[in-house]
C-alpha cells in the first residue's frame, strides 16, 4: 500500500534564503537590467510569495543596491582576486586585461552603465556604485604596489596610475551596447598601452604573458 508518510519540507535558514534572493536578483540585473529587479519579479523567479522577499528587503531599492554590489564584487574577484598566491604582478595584470576585454564581460559592462545612470535618481544605488568604484581602485592599486615593490613596475603614484587605467577601461566598456567590429586595434589596446606607459613597461609587455 502507498506510504502515507510525507517528505518533510526542508526550511532554509534566514541566511541561506537571503543569499538565494540576492543571487537571483544579481542574475536578473546582469542579464536584463536593474530596472527588472523588483520584489514581485524575484518572488516569481523563486516561486515564492512577494511577502517573503519584502521580509528580507522591505524596500526594492535595497534589493537593487545589494544585487548590484554582489554582481560587481563577483566581477572584481574574478578579474583581479585579492589573494594572488601564484604568478607575478605582471602576469595578474595581463590576465586582468585579457579577461576584461572578452565578450563574456559585456553583461557586467552593461550593468555598470545601467547602475551609473540609475544612481542619479536612487541614493541607495548611488552609495553602492561609489563603494564598488572604490573597491576597484583599491584592488588595482594594491596589485600595482606589489609590482613596484618587486621591481616589475615603476610609478611614483600607484593610486593615480590605477585610476587612469580604470578610466580607460570604463570608457571602452561604455560601448558594450554598440558594434565594435570596426574598432581600430590601437583603440582596443588602449588600456594595455596606458598601463605599459604608466608602469614603465615595454610595449607588448602585457600581451602574450602566461596568465596566473
N, C-alpha and C positions, 0 to 999 in steps of 0.2 A: 504494500500500500504506500502511496506517496507520503513523504515525510511532511509533518506539519510544522517542523522547526524552520523558522525563517532565518535567513542570514542576518546577522547583526550589522546594522549600518555603522560604518566607521566614521566618527566625527573628527573633523580636522581640528587641530589646535588653533587658537586665535592667531598665533604667529604664522602657521602654515597657510591658513586661509588668507591672511593679509598679503602674504608673499605671492600667493596664487593670483589674487586680484591685481596686484601691481604688475606682475609679469605679463598678465593678459593685457592690461592697459598699455604697457610698453610695446607689446607686439602690435596692437591696433594702431598706436601712434606711429610706429615705424612704417607700417605698410599702407596706412590710409590717412594719417594726419592727426594732429592733436585735437582738431575740431570734432573728430569722431569718438573721442574718449568722453563718454557720458555714463552716468550711473546705470541707466537702462541698458545701454549697449553692452557694457561689461557684464551686467547681470545676464543678458541674453547669451553672451559668449560662454558663460559658466553654468548656464541653465539653473540659475537661482533667482530669487526674488530681488528686485531693486532695493528693498529694505535691508537686505543683508549687506549690500555694497555700502549703503549710506551709514550702516552701523560702524564701519571702519573708516569711511570717508564721508562725513556729513556734507561736505562741500565738494562739488565736482571739480572745482579749481584746485583743491588739494590733491585730488587723484591725478589730474593733468600734470601738475608740478612733479609729483612723485614718479609718474610714468616717464616723463622726460628725463629726470635725474637717473633713473635706473638704466634707460637706454643709452644715455650719454656716458655713464660710468662704465657700462659694459663695453662700449666702443673704445674708451680710453684704455681700459685694462687689456683689451685685445691688441690694440695698436702699439701700446707702449706700457708693458707691465711694470708695476712698481718694483717687483723683485726680478732681478736680472742675473741669475747665477751663472749663466752660460753665455759666452761670447763677449765681445768688446763693445764699448760705446759706439764705435763706428759701425759695427755690424747691426746693433739695435737701431741705430738711426737710419741705416739703409733699409732695414726691414720696415720701419715706420713709414718711410716714403713709399716703398713698394706696395704695402697694404692700403695706404690711404689713397693711392692713385687708382686702385682697382674698382671695377663697376660694382663689386659686392658692397661697397661703402656708399653707393649713391643714395640708398634709403636713409642712412644717418645724415648725409649732407642735406637731404631734403628736410629731414626733421629739424636740423639746426636752423635752416631758412624759415621754416614754419614757426619754430619757437621764438626766434628773434622778432618776427613780425607780430605774433600774438602778444608777446611780452610788453608791447607798447600799451596794451589795454588791460593786462592781467598782472597785478602786482605780485601774486604768489609765483607765477611762472617767471616773471622778471627776476626775482631773487634767485630762483633755481638756475636760470641761464647764467647769471653772474657767478654763482658758485661753481658751475661746471667750467666756465671760461677760466676762472682762477685755478681750478684743479688741473686743467690742461697746461696752463702756463707753468705751474709748479712742477709738473711731471717732466716736461721737456727741459726746463731749466736744470732740474736735478741730473738728467742724463748728460746735458752739456757740461755741467760742473765736473761730473765724473770723468768725462773725456779730457777736460782741461787738466785735471789732477794727474791723469795718466799720460799726459803729453801727446794725446791724439788730436786735440782741438786747441785752437788759440783764439781767445777772445777776452777782452777786458771787462765785458759786461754780459755774462751768460743770460741774465733775465731779458735784457733788451734783444739779444740775439734770438732767444726762444720766441719772443713776441713777434719779431719780424718774420720768422719762419711761419708761425701760425697765421699771421695776417695774409701771407701769400696763399697758404693752403685754403683759408676761408674764402679768399677771393675766387679761386678756381672752383671751390665747392659750390659757390653761388650759381654756377652754370649747370648744376646737376639736372635741371629740368629742360635743358636745351641740347641740341645736336652738337656734339663736339668732334665729329668725324673729320672736320677740316681744320682742326686746331693745329697751328704750327708746332713743330717739335720743341722749339725754343720756349714756347709758352707752356707746353706740357711739362717741360723740365724746369720751369722757373723756381719751384720750391727747392729742388736739388741745387740749382745754380746759386740761389740765395744762401743756402746752408754752407755750401763749399766756400763761397766768398767770405762769409762772416766768420767761419770757423778756421780759416787759413788752410783749407784743403785744396788739393789739386783738382782740376776739372775731371770729372768721372770717378772721383774717389768714393762716391756713394752709390755707384751703379756697378753691377757685376760682383758685389760683395756677398759672400755666403751669408744667408740670414741666420740670426741667432736662434 
